Amino acid sequence: MITAYHRPQTLDEALTLLTRPNVLPLGGGTLLSKPTAESIEVADLQALGLDTVKKNGNTLELGAALTLQSLLESEHCPPALKSALKLEAPLNIRNSATLAGTLIACDGRSTFASVLLALDAKLTVTSKQNGEETLNIGDLLPLREQVRGKLITKIVIPLTVKLAFDYVSRTPADKPIVCAALAQWNSGRTRLALGGYGKSPILAMDGTEAEGIESAVKNAFHEANDEWASAEYRMDAAATLVKRCLAS
Ligand SMILES: Cc1cc2nc3c(=O)[nH]c(=O)nc-3n(C[C@H](O)[C@H](O)[C@H](O)COP(=O)(O)OP(=O)(O)OC[C@H]3O[C@@H](n4cnc5c(N)ncnc54)[C@H](O)[C@@H]3O)c2cc1C
């Protein structure tokens, strides 16, 4: 239950509030506003100007409080990321939910987090104690509880990569049973992220070329059994999705 609402006007004010153990950042509030047994206070981020999209050379700098829909509508958003954003949540939620709130709250079925993992997104995490730190998304996802007391302020993704995304789901607009996001740099570096299972998307491969990608898929999903699908199904489906990504 939210017991107090704060609207800090500066980043410093927000970080000071977050030094208190029961204060959490409020992004879109789509998850935080759900009733819980825990008493929390929230620091609303909307006055901090963290909702910008800025192309900076070969990268795109995204404010952490940008909504999913604003990113989807940005002219700079890569088409494959747009497809993933459309699947992340329906329009009404996309209009409120923020990028950072989504990354903190998501599970392995998150298409947005899967694409950001393939892109090796860098996050700026700020706190009173440690100042500004840069985290790779692959380091953040398994340790999200450690972000408590800190604020994600910025997310940076590369623009000069080839990016492909594909998925299998029960209906076209449903969360994926399996999704694959493939990013390839000019150098040949290839990153494959697989989603649709578990607590967060899995980085199946980060190599200097696409060689060995099929065995990477099998290794990543060999225990991926749940109520939606067997590991065998996921391994087969992911192998097909990866072929499609490579072909596109
Ligand atoms: C009815 C309903 C049910 C849902 N159920 C689920 C569910 O069960 N599982 C799920 O994964 N998603 C669920 N969602 C989706 C959830 O709304 C999304 O994950 C959403 O994208 C969260 O974004 P937000 O900006 O609204 O986050 P908020 O609700 O504002 O915050 C979510 C978490 O992120 C933290 N946070 C927000 N911004 C920052 C920041 N800048 N830095 C650090 N931490 C931050 C908050 O403190 C909080 O812990 C549900 C949505 C709805 C409407």
The ligand as a Gaussian input file, in Angstrom:
#p B3LYP/6-31G(d) Opt

LIG

0 1
 C       -3.072000      -5.047000     -13.962000
 C       -1.610000      -5.202000     -14.294000
 C       -0.913000      -6.307000     -13.881000
 C        0.445000      -6.456000     -14.158000
 N        1.095000      -7.539000     -13.688000
 C        2.424000      -7.693000     -13.914000
 C        3.142000      -8.780000     -13.382000
 O        2.574000      -9.578000     -12.657000
 N        4.462000      -8.937000     -13.669000
 C        5.094000      -8.023000     -14.441000
 O        6.289000      -8.185000     -14.681000
 N        4.447000      -6.969000     -14.953000
 C        3.127000      -6.789000     -14.700000
 N        2.440000      -5.737000     -15.212000
 C        3.156000      -4.902000     -16.097000
 C        3.810000      -3.770000     -15.391000
 O        2.843000      -2.797000     -15.376000
 C        4.976000      -3.452000     -16.226000
 O        6.079000      -4.184000     -15.809000
 C        5.258000      -1.985000     -16.344000
 O        5.957000      -1.839000     -17.532000
 C        5.967000      -1.345000     -15.172000
 O        6.351000      -0.014000     -15.540000
 P        5.956000       1.244000     -14.678000
 O        6.712000       2.403000     -15.226000
 O        4.482000       1.396000     -14.575000
 O        6.595000       0.839000     -13.273000
 P        6.149000       1.204000     -11.785000
 O        4.888000       0.478000     -11.446000
 O        6.154000       2.668000     -11.596000
 O        7.382000       0.577000     -11.024000
 C        7.716000      -0.799000     -11.128000
 C        9.017000      -1.051000     -10.348000
 O       10.088000      -0.368000     -10.978000
 C       10.730000       0.521000     -10.060000
 N       11.163000       1.686000     -10.833000
 C       10.413000       2.490000     -11.629000
 N       11.184000       3.426000     -12.214000
 C       12.451000       3.219000     -11.767000
 C       13.715000       3.864000     -12.023000
 N       13.834000       4.901000     -12.862000
 N       14.813000       3.391000     -11.384000
 C       14.738000       2.326000     -10.536000
 N       13.577000       1.661000     -10.273000
 C       12.442000       2.112000     -10.885000
 C        9.646000       0.865000      -9.052000
 O       10.176000       1.348000      -7.852000
 C        8.966000      -0.486000      -8.930000
 O        9.708000      -1.338000      -8.097000
 C        1.111000      -5.513000     -14.924000
 C        0.391000      -4.375000     -15.338000
 C       -0.938000      -4.222000     -15.002000
 C       -1.661000      -2.972000     -15.388000

